[in-house]
């Protein structure tokens, strides 16, 4: 198990209750609060002194609003990761925040999982740590894969994930390749053998007896599109500055397929079901 370095957080909020809530949420996580500020002036000085990895910013401060405070911090460091926390989350506020350069927006009362996921995605790619990468970028794909195997075909799955260090991805049957553009760039490959493909198509189409090859291919392509699209949407919803998009799918079929694995940090996902085994390889290029 890789030991992660602590990710340092500056909390800007004039409410002691909010400070205590954030501290409670982050207990026993990889985040530590390195400083707390109750107003804009204090936040700017502490940011200069502490150089935290991320900042949580309350909208309402005694001497300035959170947007102005964020602007001053971003003047110090244009790459600062700032998560705005406000009782309001209307479109106008978010648009103003994005104009300033704020990374993400959360609404009070804070949801613990949403706060942690947002911080991980905002900070996770800066140090290239494999465990953070798996938790923040691969986890949404795994979750969506399981959800849609059940919603489309009514099957439960047992999933395993491991880092892929090979130079080639071996597939036997069908493989759907979808590119990921934006920050970070990458790609997703969903593949299975032909028996699993046909079994899945039969369930999706209502257990018809004679599924054509085209229908079976289309069923797997649709599953791949749904997984990639919904997973990317989850990441984009949490962290507004990523703007990740997907490319149209490319499909290849055959036996003993060897797909070159480029210089990406990638993970193999295996979902075992009663229909067969669904395999997915997800790779991202680190850095920003």
DOTORSE-447380 format. One record per residue (C-alpha): residue number from 1; residue in one letter; y, z, x. Coordinates in steps of 0.25 Angstrom, whole numbers. Example, Ala and Ser with C-alpha at 12.3 -4.5 7.8 and 13.67 -1.06 7.14 Angstrom:
+-----+----+-------+-------+-------+
!   i ! aa !     v !     w !     u !
+-----+----+-------+-------+-------+
!   1 !  a !   -18 !    31 !    49 !
!   2 !  s !    -4 !    29 !    55 !
+-----+----+-------+-------+-------+
end
This chain:
+-----+----+-------+-------+-------+
!   i ! aa !     v !     w !     u !
+-----+----+-------+-------+-------+
!   1 !  x !     0 !     0 !     0 !
!   2 !  x !    13 !    -4 !     6 !
!   3 !  x !    23 !     7 !     7 !
!   4 !  x !    37 !     2 !     1 !
!   5 !  x !    50 !     6 !     7 !
!   6 !  x !    59 !    14 !    -3 !
!   7 !  x !    69 !     6 !   -10 !
!   8 !  x !    82 !    13 !   -10 !
!   9 !  x !    91 !    13 !   -23 !
!  10 !  x !   105 !    17 !   -25 !
!  11 !  x !   107 !    23 !   -40 !
!  12 !  x !   121 !    21 !   -45 !
!  13 !  x !   123 !    29 !   -58 !
!  14 !  x !   132 !    40 !   -62 !
!  15 !  x !   122 !    46 !   -71 !
!  16 !  x !   113 !    57 !   -65 !
!  17 !  x !   103 !    54 !   -76 !
!  18 !  x !   102 !    39 !   -72 !
!  19 !  x !   100 !    43 !   -57 !
!  20 !  x !    89 !    53 !   -61 !
!  21 !  x !    82 !    42 !   -70 !
!  22 !  x !    82 !    32 !   -59 !
!  23 !  x !    77 !    42 !   -49 !
!  24 !  x !    66 !    46 !   -58 !
!  25 !  x !    62 !    32 !   -60 !
!  26 !  x !    61 !    28 !   -45 !
!  27 !  x !    53 !    41 !   -41 !
!  28 !  x !    40 !    37 !   -35 !
!  29 !  x !    45 !    23 !   -33 !
!  30 !  x !    49 !    15 !   -21 !
!  31 !  x !    63 !    17 !   -24 !
!  32 !  x !    72 !    28 !   -19 !
!  33 !  x !    86 !    32 !   -23 !
!  34 !  x !    94 !    32 !   -11 !
!  35 !  x !   107 !    35 !   -17 !
!  36 !  x !   115 !    38 !   -30 !
!  37 !  x !   129 !    34 !   -34 !
!  38 !  x !   136 !    39 !   -47 !
!  39 !  x !   148 !    29 !   -46 !
!  40 !  x !   151 !    15 !   -40 !
!  41 !  x !   159 !    20 !   -27 !
!  42 !  x !   147 !    29 !   -23 !
!  43 !  x !   137 !    18 !   -26 !
!  44 !  x !   145 !     8 !   -17 !
!  45 !  x !   145 !    18 !    -6 !
!  46 !  x !   131 !    22 !    -7 !
!  47 !  x !   126 !     8 !    -7 !
!  48 !  x !   134 !     6 !     6 !
!  49 !  x !   128 !    18 !    12 !
!  50 !  x !   113 !    17 !     7 !
!  51 !  x !   111 !     2 !     6 !
!  52 !  x !   100 !     4 !    -6 !
!  53 !  x !    90 !    -7 !   -10 !
!  54 !  x !    95 !    -6 !   -24 !
!  55 !  x !   105 !     0 !   -33 !
!  56 !  x !   104 !     4 !   -48 !
!  57 !  x !   118 !     3 !   -54 !
!  58 !  x !   123 !    10 !   -67 !
!  59 !  x !   133 !     2 !   -75 !
!  60 !  x !   142 !    13 !   -78 !
!  61 !  x !   148 !    21 !   -66 !
!  62 !  x !   160 !    30 !   -66 !
!  63 !  x !   169 !    21 !   -56 !
!  64 !  x !   164 !     7 !   -59 !
!  65 !  x !   153 !     0 !   -67 !
!  66 !  x !   140 !    -4 !   -61 !
!  67 !  x !   144 !   -19 !   -60 !
!  68 !  x !   156 !   -15 !   -51 !
!  69 !  x !   147 !    -6 !   -43 !
!  70 !  x !   137 !   -16 !   -41 !
!  71 !  x !   147 !   -26 !   -37 !
!  72 !  x !   152 !   -17 !   -26 !
!  73 !  x !   138 !   -14 !   -21 !
!  74 !  x !   135 !   -29 !   -20 !
!  75 !  x !   148 !   -31 !   -12 !
!  76 !  x !   141 !   -22 !    -2 !
!  77 !  x !   128 !   -29 !    -3 !
!  78 !  x !   126 !   -42 !   -11 !
!  79 !  x !   111 !   -40 !   -12 !
!  80 !  x !   112 !   -26 !   -17 !
!  81 !  x !   101 !   -24 !   -28 !
!  82 !  x !   108 !   -18 !   -40 !
!  83 !  x !   101 !   -14 !   -53 !
!  84 !  x !   111 !   -11 !   -64 !
!  85 !  x !   107 !     0 !   -74 !
!  86 !  x !   115 !     0 !   -87 !
!  87 !  x !   114 !     5 !  -101 !
!  88 !  x !   118 !    -9 !  -105 !
!  89 !  x !   111 !   -22 !  -101 !
!  90 !  x !   118 !   -33 !  -108 !
!  91 !  x !   119 !   -47 !  -103 !
!  92 !  x !   134 !   -46 !  -100 !
!  93 !  x !   132 !   -34 !   -91 !
!  94 !  x !   120 !   -41 !   -84 !
!  95 !  x !   128 !   -53 !   -82 !
!  96 !  x !   139 !   -46 !   -75 !
!  97 !  x !   129 !   -38 !   -67 !
!  98 !  x !   122 !   -51 !   -62 !
!  99 !  x !   136 !   -56 !   -58 !
! 100 !  x !   139 !   -44 !   -50 !
! 101 !  x !   125 !   -45 !   -43 !
! 102 !  x !   117 !   -34 !   -50 !
! 103 !  x !   102 !   -37 !   -48 !
! 104 !  x !    96 !   -30 !   -61 !
! 105 !  x !    99 !   -23 !   -74 !
! 106 !  x !    93 !   -11 !   -80 !
! 107 !  x !    96 !    -4 !   -93 !
! 108 !  x !    97 !    11 !   -96 !
! 109 !  x !    88 !    18 !   -99 !
! 110 !  x !    80 !    14 !   -86 !
! 111 !  x !    66 !    10 !   -88 !
! 112 !  x !    59 !    15 !   -75 !
! 113 !  x !    50 !     3 !   -73 !
! 114 !  x !    61 !    -7 !   -75 !
! 115 !  x !    70 !     0 !   -65 !
! 116 !  x !    59 !     1 !   -55 !
! 117 !  x !    55 !   -14 !   -57 !
! 118 !  x !    69 !   -18 !   -56 !
! 119 !  x !    72 !   -11 !   -43 !
! 120 !  x !    59 !   -16 !   -37 !
! 121 !  x !    62 !   -31 !   -40 !
! 122 !  x !    77 !   -29 !   -36 !
! 123 !  x !    73 !   -23 !   -22 !
! 124 !  x !    58 !   -27 !   -20 !
! 125 !  x !    60 !   -40 !   -13 !
! 126 !  x !    70 !   -35 !    -3 !
! 127 !  x !    59 !   -29 !     6 !
! 128 !  x !    48 !   -38 !     4 !
! 129 !  x !    38 !   -27 !     1 !
! 130 !  x !    25 !   -32 !    -5 !
! 131 !  x !    23 !   -20 !   -14 !
! 132 !  x !    37 !   -22 !   -20 !
! 133 !  x !    35 !   -37 !   -22 !
! 134 !  x !    22 !   -34 !   -29 !
! 135 !  x !    28 !   -24 !   -38 !
! 136 !  x !    41 !   -31 !   -42 !
! 137 !  x !    37 !   -46 !   -42 !
! 138 !  x !    22 !   -47 !   -44 !
! 139 !  x !    20 !   -36 !   -54 !
! 140 !  x !    28 !   -44 !   -65 !
! 141 !  x !    18 !   -56 !   -63 !
! 142 !  x !     6 !   -47 !   -64 !
! 143 !  x !    11 !   -40 !   -77 !
! 144 !  x !    14 !   -53 !   -84 !
! 145 !  x !     1 !   -59 !   -80 !
! 146 !  x !    -7 !   -47 !   -86 !
! 147 !  x !     2 !   -47 !   -99 !
! 148 !  x !     0 !   -62 !  -101 !
! 149 !  x !   -15 !   -63 !   -98 !
! 150 !  x !   -16 !   -53 !  -110 !
! 151 !  x !    -5 !   -59 !  -119 !
! 152 !  x !   -10 !   -73 !  -117 !
! 153 !  x !   -25 !   -71 !  -116 !
! 154 !  x !   -27 !   -57 !  -121 !
! 155 !  x !   -34 !   -53 !  -107 !
! 156 !  x !   -31 !   -40 !   -99 !
! 157 !  x !   -31 !   -42 !   -84 !
! 158 !  x !   -34 !   -33 !   -72 !
! 159 !  x !   -24 !   -37 !   -61 !
! 160 !  x !   -23 !   -35 !   -46 !
! 161 !  x !   -12 !   -39 !   -36 !
! 162 !  x !   -13 !   -41 !   -21 !
! 163 !  x !    -4 !   -47 !   -11 !
! 164 !  x !    -8 !   -61 !    -7 !
! 165 !  x !    -8 !   -64 !     8 !
! 166 !  x !   -15 !   -77 !     8 !
! 167 !  x !    -9 !   -90 !    12 !
! 168 !  x !   -16 !   -98 !     0 !
! 169 !  x !   -19 !   -94 !   -15 !
! 170 !  x !   -33 !   -98 !   -19 !
! 171 !  x !   -35 !  -102 !   -33 !
! 172 !  x !   -46 !  -108 !   -41 !
! 173 !  x !   -43 !  -114 !   -54 !
! 174 !  x !   -29 !  -115 !   -59 !
! 175 !  x !   -16 !  -110 !   -52 !
! 176 !  x !    -2 !  -110 !   -58 !
! 177 !  x !     9 !  -109 !   -48 !
! 178 !  x !    23 !  -105 !   -53 !
! 179 !  x !    35 !  -104 !   -43 !
! 180 !  x !    45 !   -92 !   -43 !
! 181 !  x !    59 !   -95 !   -40 !
! 182 !  x !    72 !   -87 !   -37 !
! 183 !  x !    71 !   -73 !   -30 !
! 184 !  x !    61 !   -72 !   -26 !
! 185 !  x !    53 !   -85 !   -25 !
! 186 !  x !    38 !   -86 !   -27 !
! 187 !  x !    27 !   -91 !   -35 !
! 188 !  x !    16 !   -87 !   -44 !
! 189 !  x !     2 !   -93 !   -45 !
! 190 !  x !    -7 !   -90 !   -57 !
! 191 !  x !   -22 !   -95 !   -55 !
! 192 !  x !   -36 !   -93 !   -61 !
! 193 !  x !   -49 !  -100 !   -61 !
! 194 !  x !   -52 !  -111 !   -72 !
! 195 !  x !   -61 !  -101 !   -80 !
! 196 !  x !   -50 !   -91 !   -81 !
! 197 !  x !   -40 !  -102 !   -84 !
! 198 !  x !   -48 !  -107 !   -96 !
! 199 !  x !   -51 !   -93 !  -101 !
! 200 !  x !   -37 !   -90 !  -101 !
! 201 !  x !   -33 !  -103 !  -108 !
! 202 !  x !   -44 !  -100 !  -119 !
! 203 !  x !   -38 !   -86 !  -122 !
! 204 !  x !   -23 !   -92 !  -122 !
! 205 !  x !   -27 !  -103 !  -131 !
! 206 !  x !   -35 !   -95 !  -141 !
! 207 !  x !   -49 !   -95 !  -135 !
! 208 !  x !   -51 !  -110 !  -138 !
! 209 !  x !   -64 !  -116 !  -132 !
! 210 !  x !   -59 !  -128 !  -125 !
! 211 !  x !   -47 !  -126 !  -117 !
! 212 !  x !   -42 !  -138 !  -109 !
! 213 !  x !   -39 !  -138 !   -95 !
! 214 !  x !   -24 !  -141 !   -98 !
! 215 !  x !   -24 !  -129 !  -108 !
! 216 !  x !   -30 !  -120 !   -98 !
! 217 !  x !   -20 !  -124 !   -87 !
! 218 !  x !    -8 !  -123 !   -97 !
! 219 !  x !   -13 !  -108 !  -101 !
! 220 !  x !   -13 !  -104 !   -86 !
! 221 !  x !     1 !  -111 !   -83 !
! 222 !  x !     6 !  -104 !   -95 !
! 223 !  x !     1 !   -90 !   -90 !
! 224 !  x !     7 !   -93 !   -77 !
! 225 !  x !    21 !   -97 !   -83 !
! 226 !  x !    21 !   -84 !   -91 !
! 227 !  x !    17 !   -75 !   -80 !
! 228 !  x !    28 !   -81 !   -70 !
! 229 !  x !    39 !   -82 !   -81 !
! 230 !  x !    37 !   -68 !   -86 !
! 231 !  x !    36 !   -62 !   -73 !
! 232 !  x !    48 !   -68 !   -67 !
! 233 !  x !    56 !   -64 !   -80 !
! 234 !  x !    52 !   -50 !   -77 !
! 235 !  x !    57 !   -50 !   -63 !
! 236 !  x !    70 !   -57 !   -67 !
! 237 !  x !    72 !   -47 !   -79 !
! 238 !  x !    71 !   -35 !   -69 !
! 239 !  x !    79 !   -41 !   -58 !
! 240 !  x !    90 !   -51 !   -62 !
! 241 !  x !    94 !   -57 !   -49 !
! 242 !  x !    80 !   -63 !   -46 !
! 243 !  x !    81 !   -75 !   -55 !
! 244 !  x !    66 !   -79 !   -53 !
! 245 !  x !    61 !   -91 !   -60 !
! 246 !  x !    48 !   -99 !   -61 !
! 247 !  x !    44 !  -113 !   -58 !
! 248 !  x !    35 !  -122 !   -67 !
! 249 !  x !    20 !  -119 !   -65 !
! 250 !  x !    12 !  -128 !   -56 !
! 251 !  x !    -3 !  -128 !   -59 !
! 252 !  x !   -15 !  -132 !   -50 !
! 253 !  x !   -30 !  -132 !   -53 !
! 254 !  x !   -42 !  -133 !   -45 !
! 255 !  x !   -53 !  -125 !   -37 !
! 256 !  x !   -50 !  -118 !   -24 !
! 257 !  x !   -35 !  -120 !   -25 !
! 258 !  x !   -27 !  -115 !   -13 !
! 259 !  x !   -12 !  -113 !   -15 !
! 260 !  x !    -3 !  -110 !    -3 !
! 261 !  x !     3 !   -96 !    -3 !
! 262 !  x !    17 !   -98 !     3 !
! 263 !  x !    24 !   -87 !    10 !
! 264 !  x !    26 !   -78 !    -2 !
! 265 !  x !    23 !   -64 !    -4 !
! 266 !  x !    12 !   -65 !   -15 !
! 267 !  x !     2 !   -57 !   -23 !
! 268 !  x !   -11 !   -61 !   -30 !
! 269 !  x !   -13 !   -56 !   -44 !
! 270 !  x !   -27 !   -56 !   -50 !
! 271 !  x !   -29 !   -54 !   -65 !
! 272 !  x !   -43 !   -52 !   -69 !
! 273 !  x !   -46 !   -54 !   -84 !
! 274 !  x !   -58 !   -57 !   -93 !
! 275 !  x !   -53 !   -72 !   -93 !
! 276 !  x !   -54 !   -73 !   -77 !
! 277 !  x !   -45 !   -70 !   -66 !
! 278 !  x !   -30 !   -74 !   -66 !
! 279 !  x !   -24 !   -74 !   -52 !
! 280 !  x !    -9 !   -75 !   -48 !
! 281 !  x !    -2 !   -76 !   -35 !
! 282 !  x !    13 !   -72 !   -35 !
! 283 !  x !    21 !   -74 !   -23 !
! 284 !  x !    36 !   -71 !   -19 !
! 285 !  x !    45 !   -74 !    -7 !
! 286 !  x !    51 !   -61 !    -3 !
! 287 !  x !    66 !   -59 !     0 !
! 288 !  x !    78 !   -63 !    -7 !
+-----+----+-------+-------+-------+
end
